Amino acid sequence: MGVKNLWDILESCKKVLPLHHLQNKRVCIDLSCWIVQLQNSSKNTASVKDKMYLRGIFHRLRALLALNCTIVFVADGSIPAIKLDTYRKRLGLVNEAGAKAKKVLPLARNMGSEFSCMIKEAKVLGMALGIPCLDSLEEAEAQCALLNLESLCDGCFSSDSDIFLFGAKTVYRDMCLSDGGHIVCYEMLDIQQKLGYGRNSLITLAILLGSDYSHGVRGFGPETACKIVKAVGDDIILQQIRSEGLELVKKTKGKKREKSLITNKENNLVHQQNIAGNEQNVLQRDQFVKVSDAYLKPKCLSPNSEEVRRAIVQYPFQRSKLQQACDGFFGWTPEKTDEYILPKIGERDLRRFSNLRSTLSAVGVQVPLNEMPVPCPISSIIKHRKVQGSDCFEVAWEHLDGLKTSVVPAALIESACPERITEFQERETLRKNQKRKPRTKKSDKKAAMTELDLKLQALVLDIEADSRPVSALSPNGPPIEQKNNVPEVDSKLQALLLDIEVESRPVSSVFSKRPPTEEGNTVPDVDLNLQASSLDIEAERRPISTVFSRRPPVEERNAVPEVDFKLQASRLDIEAENRPVSTVVCRRLPVKQRNVVPEVIDLLTPSPAVRVRQVSKYKQTFGSQIDVIDLCDSETDM
């Protein structure tokens, strides 16, 4: 329990620090306080049978081990004689009068009690983890405070507020592992600066308010006691209360007796009360002295004793003993125990390696990683990870039995072995470069189709361009002697023209060319079946339109280009959906058949009733005449 209301008085000095604050520190733990805290957190009976308090101790220890904390358990010894009254009251053994009647001597603890068995189990678990236990002579918090006062540890874990009265400088009241973990910390320096209370003032508060060693003074609350202590001062408050007792309290309260007329009987009564008050004051003074001596001179092991020296030495981790202990306490398999504790042991070893490198750097010695006197615990970094928003690395361990890989904070690896991070980054860069595939070129089939597309575009441009339309085709007969060849068209220019012009101006013409005057020369044959197939594919999208003829220039009469209709058919199959071709070619009949009216065949629609065709006669040019049929208003076919 400690001092009544002392934690409330010190509330303004409380600090909540991250668990990382305990890194590389040596701490003493009041083992009884930890067990009581964890047992109270789950007050059902099943928690005792399932040893939930022991599980809590295990998880607290593994968190501290990962931070490279040097831990020392401190257990209670005999019960101090001055504390027997309080102890008997807690157990409900005897009343207060019976306790006073007996001779006051220190009382050895019952080692067979349930609580003592809990202490033994915690000791076994701690020894398997390499944590020693120091058995104090009397109060465990007094032994922790002495070690802290002598700078043999950096802080003490205890929930008893009277640990400050024993001389502790840094006290960790509580510990939480959720949300990254934190501790509740109080420091004596903050208490002196913020509240003005030193060790003597706190002992005085314990005398006035009550503690494990005294019942306190009736009529004093926290506010009144604090005012008295601040009014006198920390330097002389304890000395005066030991010498004057309650007289100091009355003077400080400033109570004044009112002057009044009293009778003799009343005067005798006041005199008797004064005598009783003096006797009570003497008893109170003696009690104050005993209480102050109990806090100022507790029975503890000397800092130079062999027990203390053995306790502050680091002990090795015993894996097999821990597996046996966890199997007996929790029913865990060895694999599960290793999964819980080995990553924390590896992280502790890595922090120790980091401390060694930092120490060497501080004295100006730069040692390469492969030349360190202690080998690096990490062999390599496997991958980068994120754990609760923090950068971490999954690493491979060496020289640690049972542990192959685990996740470690990136900041720890950077401080311990930044060379491993550099190696990992280089490997990742090389892997990404090898994994990156070059841009694959177009397949041969696609390239061939592209080449074919360019040729077809050139032919379509020859047919559709206004500046160079294709001439008429003649009926059956031998081909014309081609004395001159039409110049080739630049395929790239044709593709560009096709993209610009052809999409907006679909092919819609049927060409007919005037044959030359020489009867011996005829236009080459045209595969009408191929044309019909083309019309059958393309006619759905673009209707048949105007049929016209053009008289070729004189210089081109003997140079009619030959059209590759098979290439045109391939082109129609490829581009029918996007740019359908709808050219209907009408061939010029021979001289013998000029009187026969040429026909246009539509293979798509059924043949309706025959309509009267309108035939226009063009003037004869070069001794011949062209018959032109206007199909704009006709959808029928003879």
C-alpha positions in Angstrom: 0.0 0.0 0.0 2.6 2.6 1.1 1.6 6.0 2.2 -2.1 7.0 2.2 -3.0 9.4 -0.6 0.7 9.9 -1.6 0.1 8.9 -5.3 -2.7 11.6 -5.4 -0.3 14.2 -4.0 2.4 13.3 -6.6 -0.1 13.2 -9.5 1.4 16.4 -11.0 4.8 14.7 -11.3 3.6 11.6 -13.2 5.1 11.0 -16.6 3.9 8.5 -19.2 6.9 7.4 -21.2 7.2 5.0 -24.2 8.5 1.6 -23.4 11.5 2.3 -25.5 12.7 4.7 -22.7 14.0 1.6 -20.8 16.4 0.6 -23.6 19.8 -0.6 -22.3 18.9 0.2 -18.7 19.1 -2.0 -15.5 15.9 -2.1 -13.5 14.9 -3.7 -10.2 11.5 -5.2 -10.0 9.5 -5.6 -6.8 8.2 -9.1 -7.7 5.3 -9.0 -5.2 3.9 -5.8 -6.7 4.0 -7.2 -10.2 2.1 -10.3 -9.1 -0.5 -8.3 -7.2 -1.0 -6.0 -10.2 -1.5 -8.8 -12.7 -3.7 -10.8 -10.3 -6.0 -7.8 -9.7 -6.3 -7.2 -13.4 -8.2 -10.5 -13.7 -9.9 -11.2 -10.4 -11.7 -14.4 -11.4 -10.7 -17.7 -9.9 -9.9 -19.1 -13.3 -7.1 -16.7 -13.7 -5.2 -18.2 -10.8 -5.6 -21.7 -12.1 -4.6 -20.7 -15.6 -1.7 -18.7 -14.2 -2.7 -15.5 -16.0 -0.5 -13.5 -13.7 2.5 -15.6 -14.7 1.7 -15.2 -18.4 1.6 -11.4 -17.8 5.0 -11.6 -16.2 6.4 -13.6 -19.1 5.2 -11.1 -21.7 6.5 -8.1 -19.7 9.9 -9.8 -19.4 10.2 -10.6 -23.1 9.4 -7.0 -23.9 12.1 -5.7 -21.6 14.6 -8.3 -22.9 14.1 -7.1 -26.4 15.1 -3.6 -25.3 18.3 -5.1 -23.8 17.2 -4.3 -20.2 19.2 -5.9 -17.4 16.5 -7.1 -15.0 16.8 -8.0 -11.3 14.0 -9.6 -9.4 13.7 -8.6 -5.7 11.5 -10.6 -3.4 10.3 -9.8 0.1 12.0 -11.3 3.2 10.7 -11.2 6.7 7.9 -8.9 7.8 9.3 -5.9 9.7 8.2 -5.8 13.4 6.8 -2.3 12.9 4.6 -3.6 10.1 3.0 -6.5 12.0 -0.1 -4.6 13.1 -0.8 -3.7 9.5 -0.1 -7.2 8.3 -2.4 -8.8 10.9 -5.1 -6.4 10.1 -4.9 -7.3 6.4 -5.1 -11.0 7.2 -7.8 -10.5 9.9 -5.9 -12.6 12.4 -6.1 -10.5 15.6 -7.5 -7.2 16.7 -5.4 -4.2 17.2 -5.4 -4.6 21.1 -4.1 -8.2 20.8 -1.4 -7.1 18.5 -0.1 -4.5 21.0 -0.1 -7.0 23.8 2.3 -9.3 22.1 6.0 -8.8 21.9 6.9 -7.2 18.6 9.5 -9.2 16.6 10.1 -9.7 12.8 7.9 -12.4 11.4 9.2 -14.9 8.8 6.8 -15.4 5.9 4.9 -18.5 5.3 6.7 -20.1 2.4 3.9 -22.6 1.9 1.2 -20.0 1.2 -0.4 -19.6 -2.2 1.3 -16.2 -2.7 4.7 -17.7 -1.8 4.1 -20.4 -4.5 3.4 -17.6 -7.0 6.7 -16.0 -6.1 8.6 -19.3 -6.6 7.0 -19.8 -10.1 8.0 -16.3 -11.1 11.6 -17.0 -9.9 11.8 -20.2 -12.0 10.5 -18.4 -15.1 13.0 -15.6 -14.5 16.0 -17.9 -14.0 15.2 -19.7 -17.3 15.3 -16.3 -19.0 18.6 -15.4 -17.4 17.1 -13.1 -14.7 18.4 -13.4 -11.2 16.4 -12.9 -8.0 17.6 -11.1 -4.9 15.9 -12.1 -1.7 15.9 -9.1 0.6 16.1 -9.2 4.3 12.7 -7.5 4.9 11.0 -5.1 2.5 11.6 -5.6 -1.2 10.9 -2.0 -2.1 13.5 -0.9 0.5 16.1 -3.1 -1.2 15.2 -1.8 -4.6 15.4 1.8 -3.4 18.8 1.2 -1.9 20.1 -0.2 -5.2 18.7 2.8 -7.0 20.1 5.2 -4.4 23.6 3.6 -4.8 23.2 3.8 -8.6 23.3 0.1 -9.1 20.2 0.3 -11.1 18.5 3.0 -13.2 15.0 2.6 -11.8 12.6 0.5 -9.8 9.3 -1.1 -10.7 7.0 -0.9 -7.6 3.5 0.2 -6.9 4.2 0.9 -3.2 4.5 4.7 -2.7 6.7 4.4 0.3 9.6 3.4 -2.0 10.4 7.2 -2.2 10.7 7.2 1.6 13.4 4.5 1.4 15.4 6.7 -1.0 14.4 5.7 -4.5 15.2 8.3 -7.2 13.3 6.8 -10.2 10.1 4.7 -9.8 8.1 3.0 -12.5 4.7 2.5 -11.1 3.0 0.6 -13.9 3.7 -0.9 -17.3 1.4 -1.4 -20.3 2.3 -3.4 -23.5 -0.6 -2.3 -25.7 -0.2 0.3 -28.5 3.5 0.0 -28.6 3.9 -0.1 -24.8 4.4 2.7 -22.2 5.4 3.1 -18.5 4.2 5.4 -15.8 7.3 7.1 -14.3 7.9 9.3 -11.2 11.3 10.9 -10.5 12.4 12.4 -7.1 14.0 15.3 -8.9 10.6 16.4 -10.3 8.9 16.0 -6.9 11.5 18.3 -5.3 11.3 20.9 -8.1 7.5 21.0 -8.6 6.2 20.3 -5.1 9.2 21.1 -2.9 9.1 17.8 -1.1 12.3 15.9 -0.3 12.7 12.6 1.5 12.2 14.1 4.9 9.0 15.8 3.9 7.6 12.6 2.5 8.4 10.7 5.7 6.6 13.5 7.6 3.6 13.0 5.4 3.6 9.3 6.1 3.6 10.0 9.9 0.7 12.4 9.6 -1.4 10.6 7.0 -0.6 7.1 7.9 1.3 4.3 6.2 2.2 0.6 6.6 4.2 1.7 9.7 1.9 4.1 11.4 -1.8 4.9 11.7 -1.4 8.6 11.2 -2.7 11.5 13.2 -6.4 11.8 13.5 -7.9 14.9 12.0 -5.2 15.4 9.3 -6.0 15.1 5.7 -3.8 15.5 2.6 -4.3 19.3 2.3 -3.6 20.0 6.0 -0.6 17.8 6.1 0.9 19.3 2.9 0.4 22.8 4.3 2.3 21.9 7.5 5.2 20.3 5.7 5.5 23.2 3.3 5.3 25.7 6.1 8.2 24.1 8.1 10.4 23.1 5.2 12.1 19.9 4.2 15.4 20.6 6.0 14.0 20.8 9.5 10.6 19.2 9.4 11.6 15.7 10.3 13.9 16.8 13.1 11.3 19.0 14.7 8.5 16.4 14.5 10.8 13.9 16.1 11.6 16.3 19.0 8.3 18.1 19.5 5.8 15.6 18.3 2.2 16.9 18.2 3.3 20.3 19.7 4.7 21.2 16.3 1.5 20.3 14.7 -0.5 22.4 17.1 1.8 25.4 16.6 1.6 25.1 12.9 -2.1 24.8 12.9 -2.2 28.1 14.8 -5.1 27.2 17.0 -5.7 29.7 19.8 -7.6 29.0 22.9 -10.3 31.6 23.6 -10.0 33.4 26.9 -13.1 32.7 29.1 -14.0 32.4 32.7 -13.8 28.9 33.9 -14.7 27.3 37.3 -12.4 25.2 39.5 -13.9 22.0 38.3 -13.4 23.0 34.8 -9.8 24.0 35.6 -9.1 20.6 37.2 -10.6 18.9 34.1 -8.4 20.9 31.8 -5.3 20.1 33.9 -6.1 16.4 33.7 -6.5 16.6 29.9 -3.2 18.4 29.6 -1.5 15.6 31.6 -3.1 13.0 29.3 -2.2 15.0 26.3 1.5 15.3 27.4 1.6 11.5 27.9 0.0 11.0 24.5 2.5 13.4 23.0 5.4 11.5 24.4 4.0 8.2 23.0 3.4 9.9 19.7 7.0 11.3 19.7 8.4 7.8 20.3 6.2 6.4 17.5 7.4 9.2 15.1 11.0 8.3 15.9 10.4 4.6 15.2 8.6 5.3 11.9 11.3 7.7 10.7 14.0 5.3 11.6 12.3 2.5 9.8 12.3 4.6 6.6 15.7 6.1 7.1 17.5 2.9 8.2 15.7 -0.1 6.7 17.2 -3.6 7.0 18.6 -4.4 3.6 21.5 -6.2 2.0 24.6 -4.1 1.7 25.4 -3.0 -1.9 28.8 -4.6 -1.5 27.5 -7.9 -0.3 28.0 -11.1 -2.3 24.3 -11.5 -2.8 24.0 -8.2 -4.5 27.1 -8.8 -6.7 25.7 -12.0 -7.9 22.3 -10.4 -8.6 23.6 -7.6 -10.9 25.6 -10.0 -13.1 24.1 -11.0 -16.4 23.1 -14.6 -16.7 22.7 -16.6 -20.0 19.4 -17.5 -21.5 18.6 -21.2 -21.0 16.4 -22.3 -23.8 15.7 -25.9 -22.7 14.8 -24.8 -19.1 12.4 -22.2 -20.5 10.7 -24.8 -22.7 10.2 -27.0 -19.7 8.9 -24.2 -17.6 6.4 -23.0 -20.2 5.3 -26.6 -20.8 4.6 -27.1 -17.1 3.0 -23.6 -16.5 1.1 -22.9 -19.7 1.1 -26.2 -21.6 3.1 -24.7 -24.5 5.0 -26.8 -27.0 8.7 -26.0 -27.4 8.0 -24.6 -30.9 5.5 -22.1 -29.5 7.9 -21.1 -26.7 10.6 -20.5 -29.2 8.2 -18.4 -31.4 7.5 -16.2 -28.4 11.0 -15.6 -27.0 13.7 -16.3 -29.6 12.9 -13.2 -31.7 13.2 -11.0 -28.6 16.5 -12.7 -27.6 17.8 -12.0 -31.1 16.8 -8.4 -30.9 18.5 -8.1 -27.6 21.8 -9.5 -29.0 21.5 -7.1 -31.9 21.2 -4.1 -29.5 24.2 -5.3 -27.6 26.1 -5.5 -30.9 25.0 -1.9 -31.7 26.2 -0.7 -28.3 29.6 -2.2 -29.0 29.9 -0.4 -32.3 28.8 2.8 -30.7 31.3 2.5 -28.0 34.1 1.9 -30.5 33.0 4.9 -32.6 32.9 7.1 -29.5 36.6 6.4 -28.8 37.5 7.0 -32.4 37.9 3.4 -33.5 36.2 2.5 -36.8 36.1 -1.3 -37.3 34.6 -2.8 -40.4 31.7 -5.2 -39.9 33.6 -8.3 -40.9 36.4 -7.4 -38.5 34.4 -6.9 -35.3 35.5 -9.0 -32.3 31.9 -10.2 -32.0 30.2 -11.5 -35.1 27.1 -9.7 -36.3 23.9 -11.6 -35.3 22.3 -10.8 -38.7 23.5 -12.6 -41.8 21.4 -10.8 -44.3 18.2 -8.8 -44.9 15.4 -10.7 -46.7 12.8 -8.0 -47.3 11.3 -4.7 -46.2 8.2 -4.7 -44.1 5.8 -2.3 -42.3 4.7 -3.2 -38.7 2.1 -0.8 -37.2 3.3 1.9 -39.5 6.9 1.5 -38.6 9.7 0.6 -41.0 11.1 -2.9 -40.3 13.2 -5.5 -42.0 12.8 -9.3 -42.1 16.3 -10.6 -41.4 18.1 -13.9 -41.3 19.9 -14.8 -38.1 23.0 -16.8 -37.5 24.6 -18.2 -34.3 21.1 -18.4 -32.7 19.8 -21.9 -32.4 16.1 -22.3 -33.2 15.7 -18.9 -34.9 16.1 -18.5 -38.7 14.1 -15.3 -39.5 12.2 -12.6 -37.7 11.2 -8.9 -38.1 13.4 -6.2 -36.6 12.9 -2.4 -36.5 14.8 -0.7 -39.3 16.3 1.9 -36.9 18.0 -0.8 -34.9 19.6 -2.4 -38.0 20.7 1.0 -39.2 22.5 1.6 -35.9 23.9 -1.9 -35.6 24.9 -2.8 -39.1 24.1 -0.3 -41.8 26.3 -2.4 -44.2 23.5 -5.0 -44.3 21.0 -2.4 -45.5 23.4 -1.3 -48.2 23.9 -4.9 -49.4 20.1 -5.4 -49.4 19.5 -2.3 -51.4 22.1 -3.3 -54.0 20.6 -6.8 -54.3 17.1 -5.3 -54.8 18.3 -2.9 -57.5 20.0 -5.7 -59.3 17.0 -7.9 -59.0 14.7 -5.3 -60.4 17.0 -4.6 -63.3 17.0 -8.3 -64.2 13.3 -8.7 -63.7 12.6 -5.7 -66.0 11.8 -7.2 -69.4 12.8 -5.2 -72.6 10.1 -4.0 -74.7 9.1 -6.7 -77.1 9.0 -5.9 -80.8 6.0 -6.6 -82.9 5.6 -10.2 -84.0 6.5 -11.2 -87.5 2.8 -11.7 -88.3 1.9 -8.2 -87.1 4.8 -6.8 -89.1 3.7 -8.6 -92.2 0.1 -7.4 -91.7 1.5 -3.8 -91.4 3.4 -4.2 -94.7 0.3 -5.5 -96.4 -1.7 -2.7 -95.0 0.6 -0.2 -96.5 0.4 -1.8 -99.9 -3.4 -1.9 -99.7 -3.5 1.7 -98.7 -1.5 2.6 -101.8 -3.9 0.8 -104.0 -6.9 2.3 -102.4 -5.4 5.7 -102.8 -4.8 5.0 -106.5 -8.5 4.1 -106.8 -10.0 6.8 -104.6 -7.8 9.9 -104.9 -9.4 12.6 -106.9 -6.2 13.4 -108.6 -5.4 9.9 -109.8 -8.5 7.7 -110.2 -8.2 4.1 -111.6 -9.2 3.8 -115.3 -11.9 1.6 -116.8 -11.6 -2.1 -117.3 -12.3 -3.7 -120.7 -13.9 -7.0 -121.5 -12.1 -10.2 -122.3 -9.1 -10.0 -124.5 -5.4 -10.0 -124.5 -3.6 -7.4 -122.2 -2.5 -4.1 -123.6 1.2 -3.8 -124.3 2.5 -1.8 -121.3 5.2 0.3 -122.8 5.4 2.6 -119.8 5.0 1.8 -116.0 3.1 4.1 -113.7 5.5 5.4 -111.0 5.3 3.7 -107.6 3.6 5.5 -104.8 5.4 6.3 -101.5 3.7 3.9 -99.0 4.3 6.2 -96.1 2.6 9.2 -97.9 -0.2 6.9 -98.9 -0.8 5.8 -95.3 -0.9 9.4 -94.2 -3.3 10.4 -97.0 -5.5 7.4 -96.2 -5.8 8.4 -92.5 -6.8 12.0 -93.5 -9.0 11.5 -96.6 -10.4 8.0 -97.0 -12.3 7.8 -93.6 -14.2 11.0 -94.4 -14.7 10.2 -98.1 -15.6 6.5 -98.7 -14.9 4.9 -102.0 -18.1 5.1 -104.0 -17.2 5.0 -107.7 -17.3 2.5 -110.5 -14.7 3.4 -113.1 -14.8 2.7 -116.8 -12.0 3.6 -119.1 -12.1 4.3 -122.8 -10.1 1.6 -124.7 -7.5 2.8 -127.1 -8.4 3.2 -130.8 -6.3 0.3 -131.9 -8.5 -2.8 -132.0 -5.7 -5.2 -131.5 -5.0 -3.8 -128.0 -7.4 -4.7 -125.2 -7.6 -4.1 -121.4 -6.6 -7.2 -119.3 -9.3 -9.5 -117.9 -10.8 -8.8 -114.5 -11.8 -11.5 -112.2 -15.5 -10.8 -111.7 -15.8 -13.5 -109.1 -13.3 -11.8 -106.9 -15.1 -8.5 -107.4 -18.4 -10.1 -106.5 -17.0 -11.6 -103.3 -15.6 -8.1 -102.4 -19.0 -6.6 -103.0 -20.8 -9.2 -101.0 -18.6 -8.4 -98.0 -18.6 -4.6 -98.3 -22.0 -3.6 -99.7 -23.7 -3.6 -96.2 -21.9 -0.5 -95.1 -21.6 1.6 -98.3 -24.3 1.7 -101.0 -23.4 1.5 -104.7 -23.2 4.9 -106.1 -22.3 6.7 -109.3 -20.8 5.1 -112.3 -18.7 7.4 -114.4 -16.0 7.2 -117.0 -12.9 9.2 -117.6 -10.9 9.7 -120.7 -7.3 9.0 -120.0 -4.7 11.5 -121.2 -2.9 10.7 -124.4 0.4 10.1 -122.6 -1.3 7.5 -120.4 -3.2 5.6 -123.1 -0.6 3.0 -123.5 0.3 2.8 -119.7 -2.8 1.5 -117.9 -1.6 0.1 -114.5 -2.4 -3.5 -113.7 -4.4 -4.0 -110.5 -3.6 -6.9 -108.2 -7.2 -8.0 -107.4 -6.1 -10.8 -105.0 -4.3 -8.2 -102.9 -7.5 -6.1 -103.0 -9.5 -9.0 -101.8 -7.1 -9.6 -98.8 -7.4 -5.9 -98.0 -11.2 -6.1 -98.1 -11.2 -9.1 -95.7 -9.0 -7.2 -93.2 -10.6 -3.7 -93.3 -14.2 -4.5 -94.1 -15.5 -3.6 -90.6 -13.7 -0.2 -90.4 -13.4 1.2 -94.0 -15.5 -0.9 -96.3 -14.8 -0.6 -100.0 -17.9 -0.5 -102.3 -16.5 0.0 -105.7 -18.4 -1.6 -108.5 -16.4 -2.0 -111.6 -18.0 -2.0 -115.0 -16.0 -3.3 -117.8 -15.9 -1.9 -121.3 -17.3 -4.5 -123.8 -15.4 -5.2 -127.0 -16.3 -3.5 -130.3 -18.4 -6.4 -131.4 -20.6 -6.2 -128.3 -20.9 -2.4 -128.0 -24.6 -2.5 -128.8 -25.2 -4.6 -125.6 -26.2 -2.6 -122.6 -23.7 -3.1 -119.7 -25.2 -4.5 -116.5 -24.4 -3.8 -112.8 -24.9 -6.7 -110.4 -26.0 -6.2 -106.8 -25.5 -9.4 -104.9 -26.9 -8.2 -101.6 -30.6 -7.4 -102.0 -33.4 -9.4 -103.7 -34.3 -8.4 -107.2 -37.3 -6.0 -107.2 -39.4 -5.1 -110.2 -37.4 -3.9 -113.2 -37.3 -0.2 -113.6 -36.6 1.8 -116.7 -33.0 2.7 -116.9 -32.0 6.1 -118.0 -29.1 6.0 -120.5 -27.1 9.1 -121.3 -25.1 9.3 -124.5 -21.7 11.0 -124.4 -20.2 12.5 -127.4 -18.0 10.3 -129.4 -14.4 10.8 -128.7 -11.6 9.4 -130.8 -14.1 7.5 -132.9 -16.0 5.7 -130.1 -18.9 6.3 -127.7 -19.5 5.5 -124.0 -22.8 4.5 -122.5 -23.2 5.6 -118.9 -25.9 4.2 -116.7 -27.0 6.4 -113.7 -27.6 4.1 -110.8 -28.1 6.7 -108.1 -31.9 6.1 -108.0 -31.8 2.4 -108.8 -31.2 -0.5 -106.4 -32.2 -3.3 -108.8 -30.0 -5.6 -110.9 -30.8 -7.1 -114.2 
